[in-house]
Amino acid sequence: MEIGILHSHVTIVTLFLLFLLFKSILLFTNKNQLLNKVRTKFKMADPILGVLMLATGGYLLYLYGAEAPTYLWVKLIIVLLIIPIGIVAFKKENKAMALIALLLTFYIYGVSEAGSLTFSKESTLAEDTSDPQPEISMDDQPGIISQNMENVLETGKEIYLAECKKCHGKDGKKGLFKSPDLTQSKLNLEERIAWIKKGKGVMPAYKDQLSESDIEAVAAYLDELK
């Protein structure tokens, strides 16, 4: 059910955006008569899609609980603004307001896809400008454990709490969106690294979002949850 709600939310946002885009094109090209026909025939589309966006988005916030990311709260507030702005814009045939509603909808769609208000990773995932640490290797892992594992685990923990906690929970047992119980995982280090890189199901792939060393640090930290 959780995954179904997530996919439904994305679908509803997409439909809302497409319908808003269609009406905006009619308004901007001065096809007001056709716009009025569309508004009359589908006058309940905007409020219904808006309510569904709020309902599914609110449910996702409930599922995330205290770990709910900030972007979901901001999305919810923006949707509350878009609905009345859009209704008034097309009723009054106000192109400026329609443009604002359209841009806000594009924004929340982008936020949904990126999982970030700025379409980038949060500051906790910013590039590390400190002295580079040795990367974990399958061949020299014992040496790193004795020499640098404390730093590796600290980095892994920071990234885990920023990226993974909302679905897996702080202790790895939350299981949101059918995510596995990390305390019971039988994967070895190499398998965990591959999983994080490629993603699976609703879990995104992090190979283009995190550095190799950061991915290895997260994979190493997961042993601390067992």
Secondary structure in CASP SS format (residue, H / E / C, confidence):
PFRMAT SS
TARGET T0000
AUTHOR 0000-0000-0000
METHOD secondary structure of the structure
MODEL  1
M C 1.00
E H 1.00
I H 1.00
G H 1.00
I H 1.00
L H 1.00
H H 1.00
S H 1.00
H H 1.00
V H 1.00
T H 1.00
I H 1.00
V H 1.00
T H 1.00
L H 1.00
F H 1.00
L H 1.00
L H 1.00
F H 1.00
L H 1.00
L H 1.00
F H 1.00
K H 1.00
S H 1.00
I H 1.00
L H 1.00
L H 1.00
F H 1.00
T C 1.00
N C 1.00
K C 1.00
N H 1.00
Q H 1.00
L H 1.00
L H 1.00
N H 1.00
K H 1.00
V H 1.00
R H 1.00
T H 1.00
K H 1.00
F C 1.00
K C 1.00
M C 1.00
A H 1.00
D H 1.00
P H 1.00
I H 1.00
L H 1.00
G H 1.00
V H 1.00
L H 1.00
M H 1.00
L H 1.00
A H 1.00
T H 1.00
G H 1.00
G H 1.00
Y H 1.00
L H 1.00
L H 1.00
Y H 1.00
L H 1.00
Y H 1.00
G H 1.00
A H 1.00
E H 1.00
A C 1.00
P C 1.00
T H 1.00
Y H 1.00
L H 1.00
W H 1.00
V H 1.00
K H 1.00
L H 1.00
I H 1.00
I H 1.00
V H 1.00
L H 1.00
L H 1.00
I H 1.00
I H 1.00
P H 1.00
I H 1.00
G H 1.00
I H 1.00
V H 1.00
A H 1.00
F H 1.00
K H 1.00
K C 1.00
E C 1.00
N C 1.00
K H 1.00
A H 1.00
M H 1.00
A H 1.00
L H 1.00
I H 1.00
A H 1.00
L H 1.00
L H 1.00
L H 1.00
T H 1.00
F H 1.00
Y H 1.00
I H 1.00
Y H 1.00
G H 1.00
V H 1.00
S H 1.00
E H 1.00
A H 1.00
G C 1.00
S C 1.00
L C 1.00
T C 1.00
F C 1.00
S C 1.00
K C 1.00
E C 1.00
S H 1.00
T H 1.00
L H 1.00
A C 1.00
E C 1.00
D C 1.00
T C 1.00
S C 1.00
D C 1.00
P C 1.00
Q C 1.00
P C 1.00
E C 1.00
I C 1.00
S C 1.00
M C 1.00
D C 1.00
D C 1.00
Q H 1.00
P H 1.00
G H 1.00
I H 1.00
I H 1.00
S H 1.00
Q H 1.00
N C 1.00
M H 1.00
E H 1.00
N H 1.00
V H 1.00
L H 1.00
E H 1.00
T H 1.00
G H 1.00
K H 1.00
E H 1.00
I H 1.00
Y H 1.00
L H 1.00
A H 1.00
E H 1.00
C H 1.00
K H 1.00
K H 1.00
C H 1.00
H H 1.00
G C 1.00
K C 1.00
D C 1.00
G C 1.00
K C 1.00
K C 1.00
G C 1.00
L H 1.00
F H 1.00
K H 1.00
S C 1.00
P C 1.00
D C 1.00
L H 1.00
T H 1.00
Q H 1.00
S C 1.00
K C 1.00
L C 1.00
N C 1.00
L H 1.00
E H 1.00
E H 1.00
R H 1.00
I H 1.00
A H 1.00
W H 1.00
I H 1.00
K H 1.00
K H 1.00
G C 1.00
K E 1.00
G C 1.00
V C 1.00
M E 1.00
P C 1.00
A C 1.00
Y C 1.00
K C 1.00
D C 1.00
Q C 1.00
L C 1.00
S C 1.00
E H 1.00
S H 1.00
D H 1.00
I H 1.00
E H 1.00
A H 1.00
V H 1.00
A H 1.00
A H 1.00
Y H 1.00
L H 1.00
D H 1.00
E H 1.00
L H 1.00
K C 1.00
END
